[in-house]
């Protein structure tokens, strides 16, 4: 599908600055700095960013980066199941998900993790795509089981349970 390429005006949150260095766009804010590989020509006029020849997916990435460095993104994960636990030691996350051994995962740079209870994790990051990728990798260890209603779930997610086999 072809998208219209046209000029856009984006409103940036306060305290967010954009700079172009070589072929990269650097977005800086109070929570951090993100580097986007977008070859764009832009003009910053106060809180507005005027960009020529911008595709819709590039606009979305730029808006996500600006919001991420300004206020950040959060996700919450629940470990539902008997004996499902998580603990954080330095920059390493240990998950007990019913396997014979704990699963050891090192946190990527740019993601902060907090264990609220033994089975509730709160993740924060500036980069939304990195946060989504990491939470999906955590979920891959135990997908939600529709028969037993347990697994690694996002906050607010409900499992539609199925009826077991009848004898």
CNS distance restraints for C-alpha pairs under 8 A (distance, minus, plus):
assign (resid   3 and name CA) (resid  55 and name CA) 6.89 0.50 0.50
assign (resid   3 and name CA) (resid  56 and name CA) 7.37 0.50 0.50
assign (resid   4 and name CA) (resid  55 and name CA) 6.92 0.50 0.50
assign (resid   5 and name CA) (resid  53 and name CA) 5.31 0.50 0.50
assign (resid   5 and name CA) (resid  54 and name CA) 5.48 0.50 0.50
assign (resid   5 and name CA) (resid  55 and name CA) 5.18 0.50 0.50
assign (resid   5 and name CA) (resid  56 and name CA) 7.80 0.50 0.50
assign (resid   6 and name CA) (resid  52 and name CA) 6.29 0.50 0.50
assign (resid   6 and name CA) (resid  53 and name CA) 4.90 0.50 0.50
assign (resid   6 and name CA) (resid  54 and name CA) 5.69 0.50 0.50
assign (resid   6 and name CA) (resid  55 and name CA) 7.22 0.50 0.50
assign (resid   7 and name CA) (resid  50 and name CA) 7.17 0.50 0.50
assign (resid   7 and name CA) (resid  51 and name CA) 5.45 0.50 0.50
assign (resid   7 and name CA) (resid  52 and name CA) 4.16 0.50 0.50
assign (resid   7 and name CA) (resid  53 and name CA) 5.38 0.50 0.50
assign (resid   7 and name CA) (resid  54 and name CA) 5.97 0.50 0.50
assign (resid   8 and name CA) (resid  50 and name CA) 5.88 0.50 0.50
assign (resid   8 and name CA) (resid  51 and name CA) 5.42 0.50 0.50
assign (resid   8 and name CA) (resid  52 and name CA) 6.62 0.50 0.50
assign (resid   8 and name CA) (resid  54 and name CA) 6.84 0.50 0.50
assign (resid   9 and name CA) (resid  48 and name CA) 6.40 0.50 0.50
assign (resid   9 and name CA) (resid  49 and name CA) 5.54 0.50 0.50
assign (resid   9 and name CA) (resid  50 and name CA) 4.61 0.50 0.50
assign (resid   9 and name CA) (resid  51 and name CA) 6.46 0.50 0.50
assign (resid  10 and name CA) (resid  48 and name CA) 5.60 0.50 0.50
assign (resid  10 and name CA) (resid  49 and name CA) 5.04 0.50 0.50
assign (resid  10 and name CA) (resid  50 and name CA) 6.55 0.50 0.50
assign (resid  10 and name CA) (resid  63 and name CA) 7.67 0.50 0.50
assign (resid  11 and name CA) (resid  47 and name CA) 5.71 0.50 0.50
assign (resid  11 and name CA) (resid  48 and name CA) 4.61 0.50 0.50
assign (resid  11 and name CA) (resid  49 and name CA) 6.32 0.50 0.50
assign (resid  12 and name CA) (resid  16 and name CA) 6.48 0.50 0.50
assign (resid  12 and name CA) (resid  47 and name CA) 5.18 0.50 0.50
assign (resid  12 and name CA) (resid  48 and name CA) 5.95 0.50 0.50
assign (resid  12 and name CA) (resid  49 and name CA) 7.02 0.50 0.50
assign (resid  12 and name CA) (resid  63 and name CA) 7.96 0.50 0.50
assign (resid  12 and name CA) (resid  66 and name CA) 6.51 0.50 0.50
assign (resid  13 and name CA) (resid  47 and name CA) 6.90 0.50 0.50
assign (resid  13 and name CA) (resid  66 and name CA) 6.99 0.50 0.50
assign (resid  13 and name CA) (resid  67 and name CA) 7.02 0.50 0.50
assign (resid  13 and name CA) (resid  70 and name CA) 6.57 0.50 0.50
assign (resid  14 and name CA) (resid  47 and name CA) 6.81 0.50 0.50
assign (resid  14 and name CA) (resid  70 and name CA) 7.72 0.50 0.50
assign (resid  15 and name CA) (resid  29 and name CA) 5.79 0.50 0.50
assign (resid  15 and name CA) (resid  30 and name CA) 6.77 0.50 0.50
assign (resid  15 and name CA) (resid  70 and name CA) 7.28 0.50 0.50
assign (resid  16 and name CA) (resid  27 and name CA) 6.96 0.50 0.50
assign (resid  16 and name CA) (resid  28 and name CA) 5.59 0.50 0.50
assign (resid  16 and name CA) (resid  29 and name CA) 4.52 0.50 0.50
assign (resid  16 and name CA) (resid  30 and name CA) 7.46 0.50 0.50
assign (resid  16 and name CA) (resid  66 and name CA) 6.77 0.50 0.50
assign (resid  16 and name CA) (resid  69 and name CA) 7.34 0.50 0.50
assign (resid  16 and name CA) (resid  70 and name CA) 6.58 0.50 0.50
assign (resid  17 and name CA) (resid  27 and name CA) 5.84 0.50 0.50
assign (resid  17 and name CA) (resid  28 and name CA) 5.28 0.50 0.50
assign (resid  17 and name CA) (resid  29 and name CA) 6.57 0.50 0.50
assign (resid  18 and name CA) (resid  25 and name CA) 6.84 0.50 0.50
assign (resid  18 and name CA) (resid  26 and name CA) 5.62 0.50 0.50
assign (resid  18 and name CA) (resid  27 and name CA) 4.63 0.50 0.50
assign (resid  18 and name CA) (resid  28 and name CA) 6.42 0.50 0.50
assign (resid  18 and name CA) (resid  44 and name CA) 7.65 0.50 0.50
assign (resid  19 and name CA) (resid  25 and name CA) 5.88 0.50 0.50
assign (resid  19 and name CA) (resid  26 and name CA) 5.15 0.50 0.50
assign (resid  19 and name CA) (resid  27 and name CA) 6.66 0.50 0.50
assign (resid  20 and name CA) (resid  24 and name CA) 5.87 0.50 0.50
assign (resid  20 and name CA) (resid  25 and name CA) 4.70 0.50 0.50
assign (resid  20 and name CA) (resid  26 and name CA) 6.11 0.50 0.50
assign (resid  21 and name CA) (resid  25 and name CA) 6.42 0.50 0.50
assign (resid  21 and name CA) (resid  26 and name CA) 7.17 0.50 0.50
assign (resid  23 and name CA) (resid  37 and name CA) 6.56 0.50 0.50
assign (resid  23 and name CA) (resid  38 and name CA) 6.66 0.50 0.50
assign (resid  23 and name CA) (resid  39 and name CA) 5.10 0.50 0.50
assign (resid  23 and name CA) (resid  40 and name CA) 7.80 0.50 0.50
assign (resid  24 and name CA) (resid  35 and name CA) 6.46 0.50 0.50
assign (resid  24 and name CA) (resid  36 and name CA) 5.65 0.50 0.50
assign (resid  24 and name CA) (resid  37 and name CA) 4.66 0.50 0.50
assign (resid  24 and name CA) (resid  38 and name CA) 5.71 0.50 0.50
assign (resid  24 and name CA) (resid  39 and name CA) 6.34 0.50 0.50
assign (resid  25 and name CA) (resid  35 and name CA) 5.74 0.50 0.50
assign (resid  25 and name CA) (resid  36 and name CA) 5.06 0.50 0.50
assign (resid  25 and name CA) (resid  37 and name CA) 6.27 0.50 0.50
assign (resid  25 and name CA) (resid  38 and name CA) 6.10 0.50 0.50
assign (resid  25 and name CA) (resid  39 and name CA) 7.46 0.50 0.50
assign (resid  25 and name CA) (resid  40 and name CA) 7.63 0.50 0.50
assign (resid  26 and name CA) (resid  33 and name CA) 6.99 0.50 0.50
assign (resid  26 and name CA) (resid  34 and name CA) 5.89 0.50 0.50
assign (resid  26 and name CA) (resid  35 and name CA) 4.63 0.50 0.50
assign (resid  26 and name CA) (resid  36 and name CA) 6.39 0.50 0.50
assign (resid  27 and name CA) (resid  33 and name CA) 5.70 0.50 0.50
assign (resid  27 and name CA) (resid  34 and name CA) 5.28 0.50 0.50
assign (resid  27 and name CA) (resid  35 and name CA) 6.37 0.50 0.50
assign (resid  27 and name CA) (resid  36 and name CA) 7.83 0.50 0.50
assign (resid  27 and name CA) (resid  65 and name CA) 6.92 0.50 0.50
assign (resid  27 and name CA) (resid  66 and name CA) 6.58 0.50 0.50
assign (resid  27 and name CA) (resid  69 and name CA) 7.48 0.50 0.50
assign (resid  28 and name CA) (resid  32 and name CA) 6.09 0.50 0.50
assign (resid  28 and name CA) (resid  33 and name CA) 4.41 0.50 0.50
assign (resid  28 and name CA) (resid  34 and name CA) 6.55 0.50 0.50
assign (resid  28 and name CA) (resid  66 and name CA) 7.92 0.50 0.50
assign (resid  28 and name CA) (resid  69 and name CA) 6.42 0.50 0.50
assign (resid  29 and name CA) (resid  33 and name CA) 6.28 0.50 0.50
assign (resid  29 and name CA) (resid  66 and name CA) 7.72 0.50 0.50
assign (resid  29 and name CA) (resid  69 and name CA) 4.77 0.50 0.50
assign (resid  29 and name CA) (resid  70 and name CA) 5.43 0.50 0.50
assign (resid  30 and name CA) (resid  69 and name CA) 6.30 0.50 0.50
assign (resid  30 and name CA) (resid  70 and name CA) 5.96 0.50 0.50
assign (resid  31 and name CA) (resid  68 and name CA) 7.75 0.50 0.50
assign (resid  31 and name CA) (resid  69 and name CA) 4.95 0.50 0.50
assign (resid  31 and name CA) (resid  70 and name CA) 6.13 0.50 0.50
assign (resid  31 and name CA) (resid  71 and name CA) 7.14 0.50 0.50
assign (resid  31 and name CA) (resid  72 and name CA) 7.05 0.50 0.50
assign (resid  31 and name CA) (resid 126 and name CA) 7.00 0.50 0.50
assign (resid  32 and name CA) (resid  69 and name CA) 5.41 0.50 0.50
assign (resid  32 and name CA) (resid 126 and name CA) 6.98 0.50 0.50
assign (resid  33 and name CA) (resid  69 and name CA) 6.44 0.50 0.50
assign (resid  34 and name CA) (resid  65 and name CA) 6.75 0.50 0.50
assign (resid  34 and name CA) (resid  69 and name CA) 7.42 0.50 0.50
assign (resid  34 and name CA) (resid 126 and name CA) 7.82 0.50 0.50
assign (resid  34 and name CA) (resid 127 and name CA) 7.38 0.50 0.50
assign (resid  36 and name CA) (resid  62 and name CA) 7.96 0.50 0.50
assign (resid  38 and name CA) (resid  58 and name CA) 7.52 0.50 0.50
assign (resid  40 and name CA) (resid  51 and name CA) 7.14 0.50 0.50
assign (resid  40 and name CA) (resid  52 and name CA) 7.46 0.50 0.50
assign (resid  40 and name CA) (resid  53 and name CA) 7.73 0.50 0.50
assign (resid  40 and name CA) (resid  54 and name CA) 7.68 0.50 0.50
assign (resid  41 and name CA) (resid  51 and name CA) 6.19 0.50 0.50
assign (resid  41 and name CA) (resid  52 and name CA) 6.47 0.50 0.50
assign (resid  42 and name CA) (resid  49 and name CA) 6.69 0.50 0.50
assign (resid  42 and name CA) (resid  50 and name CA) 5.54 0.50 0.50
assign (resid  42 and name CA) (resid  51 and name CA) 4.45 0.50 0.50
assign (resid  42 and name CA) (resid  52 and name CA) 6.66 0.50 0.50
assign (resid  43 and name CA) (resid  49 and name CA) 5.84 0.50 0.50
assign (resid  43 and name CA) (resid  50 and name CA) 5.24 0.50 0.50
assign (resid  43 and name CA) (resid  51 and name CA) 6.66 0.50 0.50
assign (resid  44 and name CA) (resid  48 and name CA) 5.88 0.50 0.50
assign (resid  44 and name CA) (resid  49 and name CA) 4.55 0.50 0.50
assign (resid  44 and name CA) (resid  50 and name CA) 6.35 0.50 0.50
assign (resid  45 and name CA) (resid  49 and name CA) 6.21 0.50 0.50
assign (resid  45 and name CA) (resid  50 and name CA) 7.60 0.50 0.50
assign (resid  54 and name CA) (resid  58 and name CA) 6.45 0.50 0.50
assign (resid  54 and name CA) (resid  59 and name CA) 6.58 0.50 0.50
assign (resid  55 and name CA) (resid  59 and name CA) 6.32 0.50 0.50
assign (resid  56 and name CA) (resid  60 and name CA) 6.29 0.50 0.50
assign (resid  57 and name CA) (resid  61 and name CA) 6.30 0.50 0.50
assign (resid  58 and name CA) (resid  62 and name CA) 6.17 0.50 0.50
assign (resid  59 and name CA) (resid  63 and name CA) 6.17 0.50 0.50
assign (resid  60 and name CA) (resid  64 and name CA) 6.11 0.50 0.50
assign (resid  61 and name CA) (resid  65 and name CA) 6.15 0.50 0.50
assign (resid  62 and name CA) (resid  66 and name CA) 6.20 0.50 0.50
assign (resid  63 and name CA) (resid  67 and name CA) 6.20 0.50 0.50
assign (resid  64 and name CA) (resid  68 and name CA) 5.90 0.50 0.50
assign (resid  64 and name CA) (resid 127 and name CA) 7.67 0.50 0.50
assign (resid  64 and name CA) (resid 128 and name CA) 6.92 0.50 0.50
assign (resid  65 and name CA) (resid  69 and name CA) 6.29 0.50 0.50
assign (resid  65 and name CA) (resid 126 and name CA) 7.27 0.50 0.50
assign (resid  65 and name CA) (resid 127 and name CA) 6.48 0.50 0.50
assign (resid  65 and name CA) (resid 128 and name CA) 7.72 0.50 0.50
assign (resid  66 and name CA) (resid  70 and name CA) 6.27 0.50 0.50
assign (resid  67 and name CA) (resid  71 and name CA) 5.86 0.50 0.50
assign (resid  67 and name CA) (resid  72 and name CA) 6.48 0.50 0.50
assign (resid  68 and name CA) (resid  72 and name CA) 4.08 0.50 0.50
assign (resid  68 and name CA) (resid  73 and name CA) 6.05 0.50 0.50
assign (resid  68 and name CA) (resid 125 and name CA) 7.38 0.50 0.50
assign (resid  68 and name CA) (resid 126 and name CA) 4.25 0.50 0.50
assign (resid  68 and name CA) (resid 127 and name CA) 5.95 0.50 0.50
assign (resid  68 and name CA) (resid 128 and name CA) 7.04 0.50 0.50
assign (resid  69 and name CA) (resid 126 and name CA) 5.35 0.50 0.50
assign (resid  69 and name CA) (resid 127 and name CA) 7.91 0.50 0.50
assign (resid  71 and name CA) (resid 126 and name CA) 7.88 0.50 0.50
assign (resid  72 and name CA) (resid 124 and name CA) 6.93 0.50 0.50
assign (resid  72 and name CA) (resid 125 and name CA) 5.82 0.50 0.50
assign (resid  72 and name CA) (resid 126 and name CA) 4.72 0.50 0.50
assign (resid  72 and name CA) (resid 127 and name CA) 7.70 0.50 0.50
assign (resid  73 and name CA) (resid 124 and name CA) 5.67 0.50 0.50
assign (resid  73 and name CA) (resid 125 and name CA) 5.44 0.50 0.50
assign (resid  73 and name CA) (resid 126 and name CA) 5.98 0.50 0.50
assign (resid  73 and name CA) (resid 127 and name CA) 7.45 0.50 0.50
assign (resid  73 and name CA) (resid 128 and name CA) 6.43 0.50 0.50
assign (resid  73 and name CA) (resid 131 and name CA) 7.93 0.50 0.50
assign (resid  74 and name CA) (resid 122 and name CA) 7.06 0.50 0.50
assign (resid  74 and name CA) (resid 123 and name CA) 5.62 0.50 0.50
assign (resid  74 and name CA) (resid 124 and name CA) 4.54 0.50 0.50
assign (resid  74 and name CA) (resid 125 and name CA) 6.68 0.50 0.50
assign (resid  75 and name CA) (resid 122 and name CA) 5.89 0.50 0.50
assign (resid  75 and name CA) (resid 123 and name CA) 5.26 0.50 0.50
assign (resid  75 and name CA) (resid 124 and name CA) 6.63 0.50 0.50
assign (resid  75 and name CA) (resid 131 and name CA) 7.96 0.50 0.50
assign (resid  75 and name CA) (resid 154 and name CA) 7.62 0.50 0.50
assign (resid  75 and name CA) (resid 155 and name CA) 7.56 0.50 0.50
assign (resid  76 and name CA) (resid 120 and name CA) 7.12 0.50 0.50
assign (resid  76 and name CA) (resid 121 and name CA) 5.62 0.50 0.50
assign (resid  76 and name CA) (resid 122 and name CA) 4.49 0.50 0.50
assign (resid  76 and name CA) (resid 123 and name CA) 6.20 0.50 0.50
assign (resid  76 and name CA) (resid 154 and name CA) 6.07 0.50 0.50
assign (resid  76 and name CA) (resid 155 and name CA) 5.39 0.50 0.50
assign (resid  77 and name CA) (resid 120 and name CA) 5.80 0.50 0.50
assign (resid  77 and name CA) (resid 121 and name CA) 5.09 0.50 0.50
assign (resid  77 and name CA) (resid 122 and name CA) 6.47 0.50 0.50
assign (resid  77 and name CA) (resid 135 and name CA) 7.93 0.50 0.50
assign (resid  77 and name CA) (resid 152 and name CA) 6.91 0.50 0.50
assign (resid  77 and name CA) (resid 153 and name CA) 5.70 0.50 0.50
assign (resid  77 and name CA) (resid 154 and name CA) 4.64 0.50 0.50
assign (resid  77 and name CA) (resid 155 and name CA) 5.70 0.50 0.50
assign (resid  78 and name CA) (resid 119 and name CA) 5.84 0.50 0.50
assign (resid  78 and name CA) (resid 120 and name CA) 4.69 0.50 0.50
assign (resid  78 and name CA) (resid 121 and name CA) 6.47 0.50 0.50
assign (resid  78 and name CA) (resid 152 and name CA) 5.96 0.50 0.50
assign (resid  78 and name CA) (resid 153 and name CA) 5.18 0.50 0.50
assign (resid  78 and name CA) (resid 154 and name CA) 6.13 0.50 0.50
assign (resid  78 and name CA) (resid 155 and name CA) 6.49 0.50 0.50
assign (resid  79 and name CA) (resid  84 and name CA) 5.88 0.50 0.50
assign (resid  79 and name CA) (resid  85 and name CA) 6.84 0.50 0.50
assign (resid  79 and name CA) (resid 119 and name CA) 4.92 0.50 0.50
assign (resid  79 and name CA) (resid 120 and name CA) 6.32 0.50 0.50
assign (resid  79 and name CA) (resid 150 and name CA) 7.80 0.50 0.50
assign (resid  79 and name CA) (resid 151 and name CA) 6.07 0.50 0.50
assign (resid  79 and name CA) (resid 152 and name CA) 4.79 0.50 0.50
assign (resid  79 and name CA) (resid 153 and name CA) 6.38 0.50 0.50
assign (resid  80 and name CA) (resid  84 and name CA) 6.54 0.50 0.50
assign (resid  80 and name CA) (resid 119 and name CA) 7.21 0.50 0.50
assign (resid  80 and name CA) (resid 149 and name CA) 7.91 0.50 0.50
assign (resid  80 and name CA) (resid 150 and name CA) 4.97 0.50 0.50
assign (resid  80 and name CA) (resid 151 and name CA) 5.30 0.50 0.50
assign (resid  80 and name CA) (resid 152 and name CA) 6.29 0.50 0.50
assign (resid  80 and name CA) (resid 153 and name CA) 7.22 0.50 0.50
assign (resid  81 and name CA) (resid  97 and name CA) 7.98 0.50 0.50
assign (resid  81 and name CA) (resid 150 and name CA) 5.08 0.50 0.50
assign (resid  81 and name CA) (resid 151 and name CA) 6.34 0.50 0.50
assign (resid  83 and name CA) (resid  96 and name CA) 7.09 0.50 0.50
assign (resid  83 and name CA) (resid  97 and name CA) 7.07 0.50 0.50
assign (resid  83 and name CA) (resid  98 and name CA) 6.79 0.50 0.50
assign (resid  84 and name CA) (resid  95 and name CA) 7.49 0.50 0.50
assign (resid  84 and name CA) (resid  96 and name CA) 5.31 0.50 0.50
assign (resid  84 and name CA) (resid  97 and name CA) 4.79 0.50 0.50
assign (resid  84 and name CA) (resid  98 and name CA) 6.57 0.50 0.50
assign (resid  84 and name CA) (resid 119 and name CA) 6.50 0.50 0.50
assign (resid  85 and name CA) (resid  95 and name CA) 5.95 0.50 0.50
assign (resid  85 and name CA) (resid  96 and name CA) 5.07 0.50 0.50
assign (resid  85 and name CA) (resid  97 and name CA) 6.80 0.50 0.50
assign (resid  85 and name CA) (resid 118 and name CA) 5.12 0.50 0.50
assign (resid  85 and name CA) (resid 119 and name CA) 4.96 0.50 0.50
assign (resid  86 and name CA) (resid  93 and name CA) 7.04 0.50 0.50
assign (resid  86 and name CA) (resid  94 and name CA) 5.64 0.50 0.50
assign (resid  86 and name CA) (resid  95 and name CA) 4.58 0.50 0.50
assign (resid  86 and name CA) (resid  96 and name CA) 6.21 0.50 0.50
assign (resid  86 and name CA) (resid 115 and name CA) 7.20 0.50 0.50
assign (resid  86 and name CA) (resid 118 and name CA) 5.52 0.50 0.50
assign (resid  86 and name CA) (resid 119 and name CA) 5.88 0.50 0.50
assign (resid  86 and name CA) (resid 120 and name CA) 7.79 0.50 0.50
assign (resid  86 and name CA) (resid 121 and name CA) 7.82 0.50 0.50
assign (resid  87 and name CA) (resid  93 and name CA) 5.95 0.50 0.50
assign (resid  87 and name CA) (resid  94 and name CA) 5.32 0.50 0.50
assign (resid  87 and name CA) (resid  95 and name CA) 6.75 0.50 0.50
assign (resid  87 and name CA) (resid 115 and name CA) 6.67 0.50 0.50
assign (resid  87 and name CA) (resid 118 and name CA) 6.84 0.50 0.50
assign (resid  88 and name CA) (resid  92 and name CA) 5.88 0.50 0.50
assign (resid  88 and name CA) (resid  93 and name CA) 4.64 0.50 0.50
assign (resid  88 and name CA) (resid  94 and name CA) 6.25 0.50 0.50
assign (resid  88 and name CA) (resid 114 and name CA) 7.71 0.50 0.50
assign (resid  88 and name CA) (resid 115 and name CA) 7.01 0.50 0.50
assign (resid  89 and name CA) (resid  93 and name CA) 6.42 0.50 0.50
assign (resid  89 and name CA) (resid  94 and name CA) 7.76 0.50 0.50
assign (resid  91 and name CA) (resid 106 and name CA) 5.98 0.50 0.50
assign (resid  91 and name CA) (resid 107 and name CA) 5.69 0.50 0.50
assign (resid  92 and name CA) (resid 104 and name CA) 6.71 0.50 0.50
assign (resid  92 and name CA) (resid 105 and name CA) 5.67 0.50 0.50
assign (resid  92 and name CA) (resid 106 and name CA) 4.42 0.50 0.50
assign (resid  92 and name CA) (resid 107 and name CA) 6.03 0.50 0.50
assign (resid  93 and name CA) (resid 103 and name CA) 8.00 0.50 0.50
assign (resid  93 and name CA) (resid 104 and name CA) 5.82 0.50 0.50
assign (resid  93 and name CA) (resid 105 and name CA) 5.11 0.50 0.50
assign (resid  93 and name CA) (resid 106 and name CA) 6.10 0.50 0.50
assign (resid  93 and name CA) (resid 107 and name CA) 7.00 0.50 0.50
assign (resid  94 and name CA) (resid 102 and name CA) 6.11 0.50 0.50
assign (resid  94 and name CA) (resid 103 and name CA) 5.51 0.50 0.50
assign (resid  94 and name CA) (resid 104 and name CA) 4.74 0.50 0.50
assign (resid  94 and name CA) (resid 105 and name CA) 6.45 0.50 0.50
assign (resid  95 and name CA) (resid 102 and name CA) 5.48 0.50 0.50
assign (resid  95 and name CA) (resid 103 and name CA) 4.97 0.50 0.50
assign (resid  95 and name CA) (resid 104 and name CA) 6.59 0.50 0.50
assign (resid  96 and name CA) (resid 101 and name CA) 7.30 0.50 0.50
assign (resid  96 and name CA) (resid 102 and name CA) 4.89 0.50 0.50
assign (resid  96 and name CA) (resid 103 and name CA) 6.49 0.50 0.50
assign (resid  97 and name CA) (resid 102 and name CA) 7.31 0.50 0.50
assign (resid  97 and name CA) (resid 103 and name CA) 7.83 0.50 0.50
assign (resid  97 and name CA) (resid 141 and name CA) 7.88 0.50 0.50
assign (resid  97 and name CA) (resid 142 and name CA) 7.20 0.50 0.50
assign (resid 107 and name CA) (resid 111 and name CA) 6.74 0.50 0.50
assign (resid 107 and name CA) (resid 112 and name CA) 7.79 0.50 0.50
assign (resid 110 and name CA) (resid 125 and name CA) 5.93 0.50 0.50
assign (resid 110 and name CA) (resid 126 and name CA) 7.03 0.50 0.50
assign (resid 110 and name CA) (resid 127 and name CA) 7.61 0.50 0.50
assign (resid 111 and name CA) (resid 123 and name CA) 6.78 0.50 0.50
assign (resid 111 and name CA) (resid 124 and name CA) 5.76 0.50 0.50
assign (resid 111 and name CA) (resid 125 and name CA) 4.79 0.50 0.50
assign (resid 111 and name CA) (resid 126 and name CA) 7.78 0.50 0.50
assign (resid 111 and name CA) (resid 131 and name CA) 7.02 0.50 0.50
assign (resid 112 and name CA) (resid 123 and name CA) 5.78 0.50 0.50
assign (resid 112 and name CA) (resid 124 and name CA) 5.25 0.50 0.50
assign (resid 112 and name CA) (resid 125 and name CA) 6.45 0.50 0.50
assign (resid 113 and name CA) (resid 121 and name CA) 6.91 0.50 0.50
assign (resid 113 and name CA) (resid 122 and name CA) 5.77 0.50 0.50
assign (resid 113 and name CA) (resid 123 and name CA) 4.58 0.50 0.50
assign (resid 113 and name CA) (resid 124 and name CA) 6.47 0.50 0.50
assign (resid 114 and name CA) (resid 121 and name CA) 5.83 0.50 0.50
assign (resid 114 and name CA) (resid 122 and name CA) 5.18 0.50 0.50
assign (resid 114 and name CA) (resid 123 and name CA) 6.47 0.50 0.50
assign (resid 115 and name CA) (resid 119 and name CA) 7.55 0.50 0.50
assign (resid 115 and name CA) (resid 120 and name CA) 6.01 0.50 0.50
assign (resid 115 and name CA) (resid 121 and name CA) 4.73 0.50 0.50
assign (resid 115 and name CA) (resid 122 and name CA) 6.42 0.50 0.50
assign (resid 116 and name CA) (resid 120 and name CA) 5.48 0.50 0.50
assign (resid 116 and name CA) (resid 121 and name CA) 5.98 0.50 0.50
assign (resid 116 and name CA) (resid 122 and name CA) 7.00 0.50 0.50
assign (resid 117 and name CA) (resid 121 and name CA) 7.47 0.50 0.50
assign (resid 123 and name CA) (resid 131 and name CA) 7.69 0.50 0.50
assign (resid 124 and name CA) (resid 131 and name CA) 7.48 0.50 0.50
assign (resid 125 and name CA) (resid 130 and name CA) 7.83 0.50 0.50
assign (resid 125 and name CA) (resid 131 and name CA) 6.19 0.50 0.50
assign (resid 127 and name CA) (resid 131 and name CA) 6.33 0.50 0.50
assign (resid 128 and name CA) (resid 132 and name CA) 6.12 0.50 0.50
assign (resid 129 and name CA) (resid 133 and name CA) 6.07 0.50 0.50
assign (resid 130 and name CA) (resid 134 and name CA) 6.16 0.50 0.50
assign (resid 131 and name CA) (resid 135 and name CA) 6.19 0.50 0.50
assign (resid 132 and name CA) (resid 136 and name CA) 6.08 0.50 0.50
assign (resid 133 and name CA) (resid 137 and name CA) 6.28 0.50 0.50
assign (resid 134 and name CA) (resid 138 and name CA) 6.36 0.50 0.50
assign (resid 135 and name CA) (resid 139 and name CA) 6.22 0.50 0.50
assign (resid 136 and name CA) (resid 140 and name CA) 6.26 0.50 0.50
assign (resid 137 and name CA) (resid 141 and name CA) 7.27 0.50 0.50
assign (resid 138 and name CA) (resid 142 and name CA) 7.94 0.50 0.50
assign (resid 138 and name CA) (resid 152 and name CA) 7.58 0.50 0.50
assign (resid 139 and name CA) (resid 143 and name CA) 5.81 0.50 0.50
assign (resid 139 and name CA) (resid 151 and name CA) 7.97 0.50 0.50
assign (resid 139 and name CA) (resid 152 and name CA) 5.29 0.50 0.50
assign (resid 139 and name CA) (resid 153 and name CA) 7.12 0.50 0.50
assign (resid 141 and name CA) (resid 152 and name CA) 7.82 0.50 0.50
assign (resid 142 and name CA) (resid 151 and name CA) 5.14 0.50 0.50
assign (resid 142 and name CA) (resid 152 and name CA) 5.67 0.50 0.50
assign (resid 143 and name CA) (resid 151 and name CA) 5.44 0.50 0.50
assign (resid 143 and name CA) (resid 152 and name CA) 6.00 0.50 0.50
assign (resid 143 and name CA) (resid 153 and name CA) 7.89 0.50 0.50
assign (resid 144 and name CA) (resid 149 and name CA) 6.60 0.50 0.50
assign (resid 144 and name CA) (resid 150 and name CA) 5.52 0.50 0.50
assign (resid 144 and name CA) (resid 151 and name CA) 4.25 0.50 0.50
assign (resid 144 and name CA) (resid 152 and name CA) 6.02 0.50 0.50
assign (resid 144 and name CA) (resid 153 and name CA) 6.66 0.50 0.50
assign (resid 144 and name CA) (resid 159 and name CA) 6.98 0.50 0.50
assign (resid 145 and name CA) (resid 149 and name CA) 5.33 0.50 0.50
assign (resid 145 and name CA) (resid 150 and name CA) 5.50 0.50 0.50
assign (resid 145 and name CA) (resid 151 and name CA) 6.16 0.50 0.50
assign (resid 145 and name CA) (resid 159 and name CA) 7.79 0.50 0.50
assign (resid 146 and name CA) (resid 150 and name CA) 7.67 0.50 0.50
assign (resid 146 and name CA) (resid 159 and name CA) 6.27 0.50 0.50
assign (resid 146 and name CA) (resid 160 and name CA) 6.14 0.50 0.50
assign (resid 146 and name CA) (resid 161 and name CA) 4.60 0.50 0.50
assign (resid 146 and name CA) (resid 162 and name CA) 5.71 0.50 0.50
assign (resid 147 and name CA) (resid 161 and name CA) 5.56 0.50 0.50
assign (resid 147 and name CA) (resid 162 and name CA) 5.33 0.50 0.50
assign (resid 147 and name CA) (resid 163 and name CA) 6.76 0.50 0.50
assign (resid 147 and name CA) (resid 164 and name CA) 6.64 0.50 0.50
assign (resid 148 and name CA) (resid 161 and name CA) 7.36 0.50 0.50
assign (resid 149 and name CA) (resid 159 and name CA) 6.13 0.50 0.50
assign (resid 149 and name CA) (resid 160 and name CA) 7.86 0.50 0.50
assign (resid 149 and name CA) (resid 161 and name CA) 6.23 0.50 0.50
assign (resid 153 and name CA) (resid 157 and name CA) 6.28 0.50 0.50
